[in-house]
Amino acid sequence: MTAIAEIAAIYQAETPLGVCIREVENGPDIWLPISAVEVEPENEALALERGVVVKVTAPEGLLLKMGLI
């Protein structure tokens, strides 16, 4: 079974293949495959748009590989 992890990040953009986040404001863009992650605003009252803090749920191995945990 694959371990799943959640992190907080700053949403940047999304394409049909990936989602772009940042760990910190003005940090580097980090692209994750859209097929492997779920992204939702931490504050449910906010829309998913650039600069919003989001909860990213993804396989732990992917987050480790990308240096996010």
TORMIZA-107763 format. One record per residue: x, y, z of N, C-alpha, C in turn. Coordinates in pm, 1 decimal. Each point is the difference from the previous one (the first is absolute). Layout:
# residues N
[dolum [X, Y, Z], [X, Y, Z], [X, Y, Z]]
...
END
This chain:
# residues 69
[dolum [84.3, -118.0, 0.0], [-84.3, 118.0, 0.0], [89.0, 124.5, 0.0]]
[dolum [-37.7, 98.4, -78.1], [74.9, 124.5, -10.7], [-40.2, 94.1, 112.1]]
[dolum [100.7, 53.1, 70.1], [-27.4, 97.3, 105.2], [-39.1, 133.0, -63.3]]
[dolum [-102.4, 62.1, 56.3], [-48.4, 128.8, -49.4], [36.6, 106.9, 102.8]]
[dolum [39.1, 116.5, -48.4], [36.5, 110.3, 88.6], [-70.8, 127.3, -44.2]]
[dolum [-12.8, 92.9, 92.9], [-58.5, 131.4, -29.0], [100.8, 107.2, 36.3]]
[dolum [7.7, 101.1, -84.9], [84.4, 115.6, 28.3], [-79.0, 126.7, -31.4]]
[dolum [43.9, 110.1, 55.5], [-53.7, 131.0, -36.7], [95.4, 62.3, -100.9]]
[dolum [-55.2, 68.2, -98.3], [81.0, 64.7, -103.4], [-76.8, 120.7, -53.4]]
[dolum [65.8, 74.9, -86.5], [-61.2, 116.5, -62.8], [-29.3, -35.6, -145.7]]
[dolum [-127.2, 6.9, -35.6], [-44.6, -35.6, -135.4], [48.4, 104.1, -100.2]]
[dolum [45.4, -47.6, -116.9], [44.8, 89.4, -105.9], [-82.2, -15.0, -127.8]]
[dolum [-8.8, -122.6, -51.1], [-68.1, -20.9, -128.0], [-30.5, -147.5, -18.3]]
[dolum [-78.9, -28.5, -103.5], [-34.9, -138.5, -31.0], [-14.6, -15.9, -150.6]]
[dolum [44.9, -112.8, -51.4], [-18.6, -36.9, -139.8], [-68.4, -135.9, -1.3]]
[dolum [-36.2, -50.9, -116.5], [-60.3, -133.6, -3.1], [93.1, -109.4, 54.7]]
[dolum [130.4, 25.1, 1.8], [94.8, -102.4, 43.9], [60.7, 24.5, 137.5]]
[dolum [-2.8, 122.7, 48.7], [68.2, 26.3, 126.2], [-54.3, 118.1, 76.1]]
[dolum [42.5, 6.3, 125.5], [-35.1, 112.2, 86.0], [130.6, 60.4, 51.3]]
[dolum [5.2, 130.9, 0.2], [119.1, 72.5, 42.1], [-24.3, 61.0, 137.2]]
[dolum [91.5, -27.7, 93.8], [-8.7, 53.8, 134.8], [133.8, 59.5, 40.3]]
[dolum [-0.3, 71.0, 110.0], [123.3, 48.2, 61.8], [-6.2, -32.8, 148.5]]
[dolum [115.6, -32.1, 57.2], [6.4, -24.4, 144.2], [-11.5, 130.1, 77.6]]
[dolum [63.2, 104.6, -52.8], [-0.1, 130.9, 64.3], [-22.6, 107.2, -105.7]]
[dolum [-49.3, 113.8, 44.5], [-20.5, 111.3, -92.0], [132.1, 36.1, -65.5]]
[dolum [-1.2, 24.0, -129.0], [118.1, 32.3, -80.6], [99.4, -115.2, -10.0]]
[dolum [-39.8, -120.6, 41.5], [84.5, -118.2, -14.4], [-8.7, -53.7, -141.8]]
[dolum [75.2, -105.4, -27.9], [-3.6, -57.8, -134.8], [-132.1, -71.4, -27.8]]
[dolum [-41.1, 0.3, -125.5], [-117.9, -74.8, -42.2], [31.2, -149.2, 6.6]]
[dolum [-95.0, -76.9, 51.0], [13.3, -145.2, 7.2], [-121.7, -59.6, -69.8]]
[dolum [26.2, -77.4, -104.0], [-109.1, -61.5, -76.8], [-20.5, -143.6, 45.5]]
[dolum [-126.2, -34.6, 24.3], [-38.1, -135.3, 39.3], [-100.1, -54.2, -102.3]]
[dolum [5.2, -129.7, -29.8], [-95.1, -56.9, -96.8], [-142.1, 3.0, 55.8]]
[dolum [-91.5, 56.5, -75.4], [-138.2, 15.1, 44.2], [-64.6, -135.2, 29.6]]
[dolum [44.8, -104.2, -68.5], [-58.3, -133.2, 19.6], [36.8, -61.1, 134.9]]
[dolum [101.4, 56.4, 68.9], [47.6, -59.1, 125.2], [-33.7, 82.3, 124.2]]
[dolum [-59.9, 117.2, -18.9], [-22.4, 88.4, 114.5], [-143.9, 50.1, 5.6]]
[dolum [-39.8, 39.6, 119.9], [-124.9, 73.5, 19.8], [38.1, 133.1, 61.7]]
[dolum [-59.0, 106.7, -50.5], [29.3, 134.3, 48.9], [-131.1, 69.7, 32.3]]
[dolum [-8.2, 56.2, 120.8], [-119.7, 75.2, 38.5], [40.4, 113.1, 92.6]]
[dolum [-71.0, 112.3, -6.5], [32.9, 113.1, 87.9], [-12.7, -41.1, 146.4]]
[dolum [93.2, 46.3, 83.3], [-10.4, -27.2, 143.6], [-124.7, 67.5, 57.0]]
[dolum [-30.2, 119.7, -50.9], [-120.9, 71.5, 39.7], [-104.8, -28.3, -107.3]]
[dolum [-99.5, -78.7, 34.4], [-100.1, -42.5, -98.7], [-79.3, 115.6, -60.2]]
[dolum [5.1, 117.3, 62.7], [-72.4, 115.6, -52.2], [73.7, 66.2, -117.1]]
[dolum [125.7, -37.5, -21.3], [80.2, 60.8, -106.3], [-0.5, -86.1, -125.5]]
[dolum [10.5, 66.3, -113.8], [10.7, -70.7, -128.0], [144.7, -46.0, -19.1]]
[dolum [18.0, -98.2, -85.7], [133.5, -50.9, -32.0], [62.6, 94.3, -102.1]]
[dolum [80.4, 94.7, 49.5], [65.1, 97.0, -88.1], [139.6, 30.7, 52.0]]
[dolum [79.9, 60.8, -86.7], [140.1, 29.6, 31.8], [11.8, 71.4, 134.6]]
[dolum [93.0, -49.8, 83.3], [29.2, 63.0, 128.1], [-79.1, -55.1, 117.6]]
[dolum [-99.7, -84.6, -26.7], [-81.9, -57.4, 107.1], [76.0, -116.8, 63.5]]
[dolum [-4.0, -7.6, 132.4], [60.5, -113.4, 69.8], [-90.5, -121.2, -19.5]]
[dolum [61.8, -109.7, -44.3], [-74.8, -120.7, -30.3], [52.4, -118.7, 79.8]]
[dolum [-84.8, -101.9, 9.7], [38.7, -128.4, 56.8], [25.3, -92.1, -118.1]]
[dolum [119.7, -55.7, -5.0], [37.2, -93.7, -106.2], [6.9, -139.6, 61.1]]
[dolum [-76.8, -91.7, -55.2], [1.9, -139.4, 43.3], [61.2, -81.2, -112.9]]
[dolum [105.0, -75.9, 32.7], [73.3, -72.9, -103.3], [73.9, -117.6, 62.2]]
[dolum [46.0, -93.7, -83.8], [82.6, -108.0, 53.0], [125.3, 55.8, 67.9]]
[dolum [31.0, -54.7, 115.9], [115.8, 48.0, 76.4], [128.4, -6.1, -82.7]]
[dolum [16.2, -105.5, -77.9], [120.3, -15.0, -82.9], [16.1, 114.0, -98.8]]
[dolum [-109.2, 44.2, -60.5], [6.2, 111.9, -94.5], [41.9, 128.4, 71.3]]
[dolum [-59.7, 25.6, 116.0], [35.0, 121.1, 75.4], [144.9, -3.0, 46.1]]
[dolum [48.7, -117.6, 39.3], [141.6, -12.9, 37.6], [90.3, 25.9, -120.0]]
[dolum [-33.5, -58.5, -114.6], [77.8, 17.0, -123.0], [10.1, 147.3, -41.1]]
[dolum [-109.4, 74.1, 21.3], [-2.2, 140.5, -38.7], [55.7, 91.4, 109.1]]
[dolum [44.9, -58.5, 111.7], [59.3, 79.2, 108.2], [-100.9, 76.9, 82.7]]
[dolum [-124.0, -45.5, 1.4], [-104.5, 72.6, 71.8], [-20.3, -49.1, 143.2]]
[dolum [51.7, -118.3, 31.1], [-1.6, -50.7, 138.0], [132.1, -68.3, 29.3]]
END
